[in-house]
């Protein structure tokens, strides 16, 4: 609806906009300056990292009967720093007089919930408690972005398209939060 409102406003007035669409932002600043700090976050990678580090007793996987290779949902996880770069490119394009744009930001491929959990175990080096629950209402089997328009129009070239790297930065951030809160 917001994109429709932006489009209508742009058609009625001298107004250009850029709307970037993204869904599963993960990871943390590679220099360790910022990251997801919401204790009650529900994002898979954040929850899995917190559980792996003992900050949560366990975590749940919702649904194992989706029409995907391992039965769990598939999502396109994007590193927060690649998203920062997409926003900077969008701002540069607009400042240079670029027209209105709505584009997806992602890597164009996804990972299942179980693949993410296996990657967290691998990067962390230990197992952690996971329970299996029924599907959540409305969860689609797969959501993967087509980032071709963002790449073409913004000249955006993602640099952090690596699940293990995304998880490493998220784990490092969780460890930082633990150290910070232990004083």
N, C-alpha and C positions, 0 to 999 in steps of 0.2 A: 504494500500500500504506500509506503514511503517513497518508493521509486516512482510510482504513478503520480504522486503529488509533486515530486521533483520534476518529472517530465512535463506535467501540466504547467507548472510554474515557469519552466524554461521556455515552453511554447508561447506563454502569454507575456513574458517579460524578457529583458536582456539579462539572462541568467544561465550560467553553465554550472554543472555539478559533476562530481565523480562519486559513484557508489561502489564500494568494494565489498564483495560478498565472500564470507569465509565462515567456517563452521567449527572446526576442532583445533583451536590454537593450543599449542603445547610448548614445553621447553621454557628456557629462561635466557636472559641476556648472557651471551657468551663470556662477558667480563664479570659476571656475577653481581651486577648492580641492582637488578630487579627481576621479579618473577611472580608467579601466582601465589598470593599470600592469604587467600580466603580459606579459613579453616574448614568451612562447610562446603567447599567446592565439590562438584559432582563430575568433573571432567575425568575421563578414564585414566589418562597418564598421571595426572596429579594424584588421584586416589590410589592408584597402584604404587606409585613411588612412596607416598605417605604410609601405606600398608607395609611395603617392603622394609621401611625404616622403623616400623613399630609404632608409628604415630596413630595408627588405627588398628583395632584388633583384627579385623578382616574386611574383605570387600566382596561385593556380589557381582556376578555375571548374570545379566538379564536376558534369558533366552538362549537356547542351544539348538533350536530347530528351524533356523532361517535357511533359505535356499542359497547358502554360501558354502565354500569348500569345507569349513569346519563347523558350520551351523551357527556361528556367532556373527553379529553385525560387523560390517566393514565400513570404515570411515577413512577419509583423507585427512591426516593430521598434518598441520602446517606449523613450522617453527615460528615462534613469535618474532624472531629477528628478521626472517624473510618477510613477514607481514609489515614490520616497521619499514623495510626497504620499499615495499609496494606502496605504502602510504607516502613516503618521500617522493617516489617517482610520480605518483598521482598529483601531488602538490606542484612538482616541477612542471608537469604537463599543463596543468591549469594555469600556472603563472606565465607559461609561454603562449597562452591563448588557445589551448586545446578545447575542443567542444565537449559536450556532455558525454558521459560514459558510465555504464554499469557493467562491471566485469567480476568474474570469479577469481579468487586467489586460492590456490591449492597446488598440489603436485600432480594431479591427474591420475593418481593411483592410491589405493588404500590398503589398510591392514585390518585384519579381524581382531576382535577383542582378545581371543586366545593368542594370536601372534604378538599383540602388544604385551600381554602378560608374560609370555615366554621371553620377549626382549628385555623386559624389566628384570626378570630373574637372571638373565645372562649378564646384563650390565651391572646389576647390583651384586651378583655372585651368590645369591641365596634365595630360597623359596619363601613364600609367605601365604597366609591363609586366604582361600577364595571359596565362596559358597556359590551355588548355582540356584537361580530363581527363575520364575516364569518371565515371559516377555513383558516389557512395559508397553502399555497401550500406545499405539501410534508410531512406534519405532520402525522405520523402514530397514530393510535388509542391508542396503548399501547406499552410501552417499559419497560420491567422488566428484570433485570439481573438474571442470574443463577450463584450465587457466590460459588457453591460447589467446583470447582477446586481451587479457592483462599483459601477457608477454609481448604481443604485437603492438598494442597501443601505448603501453608504458615503457617498453624496453626493459621490462622486469625479468631478471634472471635469478631464480632462487639459488641460494648458496648452501642451505642446510637440509636438503632433501635426503635425510638419513635417519631412520627410526632410532637406531642405537645412539646417535649423536643427540637427537631430541631428548631421549630418555636420560642420557648422561647429564645434560644441562639441567633437566628437571630434578634429578636426584641431587646434583650439586646444590641447587637452590634450596631443596628441602633440608639438606644438611646445614646450610647456612642459617636457615630459619631456626633449626634446632639449637645451634650454637648461640644464636642471638637471644633466644628465649630462655636459655639455661642460666642466664645471669640474674 
